Amino acid sequence: MIEAHSDTSALGLYVHFPWCIKKCPYCDFNSHPLKAGTDQAVYLDALLGDWRQQYGSFGKARIAQTNTGQIESIFFGGGTPSLFKPQHLARLLEEVPHQGAEITLEVNPGTAEYHRFEDYQDAGINRLSIGAQSFSNAQLARLGRVHQRDETISAVAKARQAGFSNINLDIMWGLPGQSVAEALQDLRQAIQLQPQHISWYQLTIEPKTEFAGRPPILPVDRVLQEIEQAGLALLAEAGFQRYEVSAFARTGYQCQHNLVYWSFGDYMGIGAGAHGKITQGPKIYRTQRPSQPRLYQQDSQTTKLTEIPQTQRTIEFMMNALRLLDGVTQQSFAERTQLPWQSVSQVWQELVDLELVRHDRCATTALGLRYLDSVLERFLEA
């Protein structure tokens, strides 16, 4: 069993880099095409100002409440943070108490030539998340990716040569016109590269994306079901343990930062469009920064706290925790939401009777995971 951050005092840090070489048609993240005049030093100054403001306002006090006195996980996401100079990451990390932390950098294989992996490791990065998405050049073109199959294979090899021993590969399935055989070929190629972690997730069409305006023809439900069943079997056979709906890891390599998210834990968020979640006594707050890099850089030192009302805490908790195959303890629900388990116990027992959730912990059964949306609907009014 994977205990998802049983230490409820743990705190993470998310750092957002909002630029890419180009925007992918399926992407709904806060990302913008990188312009020739983009000054990374200016953005670094904004990040430092953001960190210092949040650290002074609530971060220092929250870090003091952790069992380690440190931030336990740091995630550089985007956008394409591997476009950011390693020395800038090192400068930021100098100010963040993070001894022993998992520090992840998202990498686009098409930008792996911009900076050396050795320099990122020297900066303090100890985990890479490489956005392979597919090993079919035709599919990569449809997805608007700036890399090809061989660049992913080369990026993994260079990361290994640089000494990285904790690597994730992002792989998408259910791609336009994709057959079962094609989806499994992508997965086999990913497994052959021997990463420690694979994020294998289905392509969905999100609002306000290019694909939403001109939807591609995706596989029919029968094909999607076959891909999922065969892919799950293949990953299990290869020794990857499924611990979240779309996350698979070898023993000891679960993504600690994402476990913070999925267990409704606390994390600080800095950077353009970054979100955070902080617990202060009986109150729980969300933080959000301006999405436009220009506006963020003009004022990176004003953080607005928005309280999560008690009426929303249950559904927000369940939407995260029930994605974990082993869920969390019922005690964790009370600790993370500041609500008693009795507030959901009646609905929970009804779901137990339907064999959709477990009686001994806050987790679904295999059947409940299959019908997760229906399970979550029961908590909308809880």
N, C-alpha and C positions, 0 to 999 in steps of 0.2 A: 504494500500500500504506500502511496506517495502522500505524505502529510503536507498539505498546501499551507506553508507558513503557519505552523502551529504557534510560532512566536508572533503574537498579534502586535507586538511593539515594533516590528520591523518597518523600515522606511526606505522607499526607493526614490530615485531621481530620474526624470525623463528630460532629455535635452533635444529640442527640435531644430533641425536644419531645413529651412523651407525651400531650397532650390534643387532642381533637377536639370539634366541636359535638355530633356523635353518631357512634357506631361503625357503619361500613358492614358489611353482612352477609357480604361476601366477604373482609373484612380480617383477616389473622392477625398484623398488626404489633402492637407494644406501644403501644396507644392506649387512652385512657380518656375518657369524656364530661367536658367541661369544666364545673366547678361554679362557681356565682356567687362562692363564697368563695376561689377559687384565687388565691394571691398570687404573681404573677410575680416580684416582687423576691426572695422567699424562694427560688424556683427558680433565679434568677440567682446568688444567693449560693452555692447548692449547686453550680452549674456551675463557678463560679470556684474553689471549694474542690477540686472534682474535677480541674480543669485543673492547678491548682498542685501537687496531690499527684502526678499522673502526670508532669507536666513535671519535677518535682524527682527523681522516682524513676528515670525512664528517658527521658522525652521530650527533655530538654535534650541528653543524650548522643546520642540518635538523630537529632535535628535537626542536630547538629554533623557528623554523617556524611553529610548530604545535600550535593550539589554546590552548592546555592544558599544553604545556611544558613537556609532558610525552609521552612515548611509550604507545599506547592505547590497544595493544593486543600482547600477547606472546604465541607462539605455540611450545611446545616440541614434535617433531616428529621423525620418524625413518623409519626403524629399530624399536627397542622396547625401548623407553626411560624409561619405567617403570622398566627396569633393572638397571637404574642409581640410585645411592643412593640419598635419599631426601636431605641430608645435602649438597651434591654437587650442587643441583639445588638452594638451599637456598643461597649458597655462590655466585653463578652467579647472582642471582636476587638482591643481595646486591648492585651490581654495576650499575644496570639498572634502570633509572628513570621510574617507572611504576605505580605510584599511580592511583588507580581506574581501572587498566587494567584487561581485561579478560585474564586469564592465563590457557592454556589448556595443559594437559598431555595425550598423547596417551598411552593406556593400553592394553596389551595382557592378556586375562583372564588366560592364562597358566602361567603367571608370577606374578599374583596377590598375591601370597604367599611370594614373595621375600622381599617386604617392606610393611609396614603398610600404609593404606590410610590416617590415622590420621597424620602420619609424612609428607606425601606429602602436606596435607592441612596446616600443621604448616610451611612448607617451602614456602608457598605462592600460591600453585596451587588452583584454584577455579572452574575449569571445567575439566571433564574427558571425553575422547573419547575412548570408549571400543570397541575393534575389535572383535565383536561376529562373524560376517560373515554368520553363519548359526547356527541353533539349531538342526540340524541333525548330529549325530555323524558320520554317513557314509559319508556325504558330507564333514564334517570337515577333515576326513581322506583323502579324495580325494584331498582336497585343501592343504594338508600338514600342517594343523594347529597343534599346540602343546597343544591345549586345547580341552575339550569336553563341551557338552551342559550345564551340571550342574555347571561347573566352571564359565561360564558366568553369570548364575543366582546367584551364590554365590558372584561373584565379584560385581555385582550391589547391592546386599543386604549389603555387607560390606562397599561399598562406601556410601550408604545411612546412615548406622550406624555411619560412620565417620563424617557425616554432609554435604556431598556433595549434593547440590540441583540443579546442572547444569550438566547433564550427557547426552552424545551422545552415540548411539549405531550404529556401522557400520554393515550393512546387505547387502549381495550380492545376486543377483538373476540371473537367466539364467545359473545356475550351471549345470555341466555335468549330462545329463539324467533327469533333474529336471522337474516335472510336474507342472501344474498350482496350484493344490492343495498343493503340497509340498512347493512351493514358498510362497503361502499365509499363510501356517502354520508357516513358519519362521517369517513372518511379524506380524502375530497375537501374537506370543510369545514375540516378541520385544515390541509391544504395551502394552502387559500385564505387562511388567516390568516398565511401566510408566516413560520412559525417557523424557527429555525435548526436545530432538532433535534426529532425525533418519536420517542417511545418507544411502540411499537405492539406490544402484547402480549396474549396469549390469556388469557381468564378461566379460571382453574382453581379447583376447589373444594378448599380447604385444610381439614385437620382442625381441630376446635375452633372453627370459625366458625359463624355463624348459618346460612349456606348448607349447611354440612355436616349440620346437623340437619334442614333442610327443603330438600333439593336442588331447584333450579329445573330445568326441562327445557331442556337445552342443544342446540344444533344437532348433527345427526348427523355422523359422520366425513366423509362425502362433501361436505357443505356446508362444513365446516371447511377441508377441503383446497382447495375452490374459493375460499373467502375468502382463504386464505393466498396462493395462487398469484396471484390477481388483485390483491391488495393489494401484494405485492412488486413486481409489474410497475408498478403505479400510482406507488409511491414512487420507483422507479428513473426512471421517465419524468419525474417532477417534479424530479429532480436530488438526491434524497436517497440517499446512499451507505450501504448496510447494512454496519455494521462489527462488530455483535454480533447475536446471535439476534433480539433485540427492539429494537435501537437503530439509528436512521437519522439521518444528519447531512449538512448541507451541508459543503463542503470547509472544514476548519479549525475546525469547531464540534463535534467529538467531545467527549463529557463526560469531562473529564480525571479527575474524582474516581472515576467508575465504572471508568475504565481501570485505576486503581490496584487496585480490587477484582478485576477480571477477569484481571489479570496476576499475581495473588497477591502484590501489593505490600503494604507496611506502611502502617497508618493507626492513629491514636489514636481512641478513642471515648469521649465524655463524655455524661452525661445518663442518665436513668432507662432501664435496659434496653440501653444502648449497648454495642456490641461493638467490640473493636479487635484488631489483629494487629501484633506487634512482633518484629523479629529482633534478637537480642543474641548476637553471635558465632556459634557453631554451633547455637544454640538458637533456636527460634521459639515465641512465646507467643501465646495468645489472652487477651484481657481481657474481662470482662463486669461490668456494673453491675446492682444490684438493679432489677427491673422496676417494682415498685410505687412511684409517686412519693413516697408518704409515707415508705416505708422508705429510699428513696434520699436524700431531704432530711434524714433523721435521721443518715445517715452516708454522705456522698458522697466521703469522703477515704480509703477503704480499697479498694484495687484488687487483686483476686486475679489472679495470673498462672497460666495453665494451659498447660503445655508441649504442643506438638503433636508426638507421637512420630514418629520417622522412618517408621514403618509406615503412617502416615496422610497423610504429606506429598504423596506422589505423586498419590493420588486427589483430594485437595483442590486441588492445583495444576491437574490436568487438568480437573476440574469447572468451573473458572473459565476457564482459558486457552483451552480448546477451544470456548468459546462465542464467542470472537472469530473473525471470518471469516478474518483473516490470522494468527491465533494469535500466537505469540511465537517468539523464537529458541530453538534447543536449548541455547545457552549460558545463556539466561535461566532455563531449568529448573534448571540446576545452581546458579546464583546465588541463586534464590529458595527452593529447597528444601534447599540444602546437601547435595544428593545428586549423584553423578556421573550423566551421561547414560547411561552403560553399564548402570545399574541398570534402565533401561526399554528399552534398545535392542533387545533380542530381541522383546519384545511389539510395539514400534513397527514393526520390520521386517515382522512378520507382518501388521500392519494396512496397511503400505505395499503388500505383495503382494496384499492384498484391495482395494486402491485406495480405502481409507477415510481415509487420512491422507497428508500430503505427505512426501516423502523429505528435503526440504531445510530444513524448519522444523517447529516444534511446532504443527501446524495440521491441521485436517481438510480433505478434499476436499469438493466439493459433495455427493457421495454420503455421505461420513462425517458431514457436518452433519445430513443427513436422518435418519441412524440414530445420532445422537449417544449415546443411552442405551446402545446396544449397544457402541459404541466404549469408553465409560467403564467398562463392566463388565469389560473386559479388564485394567483397571488396579487392580481391587479387590484382586487378589492379587499385584500387582507390587511 
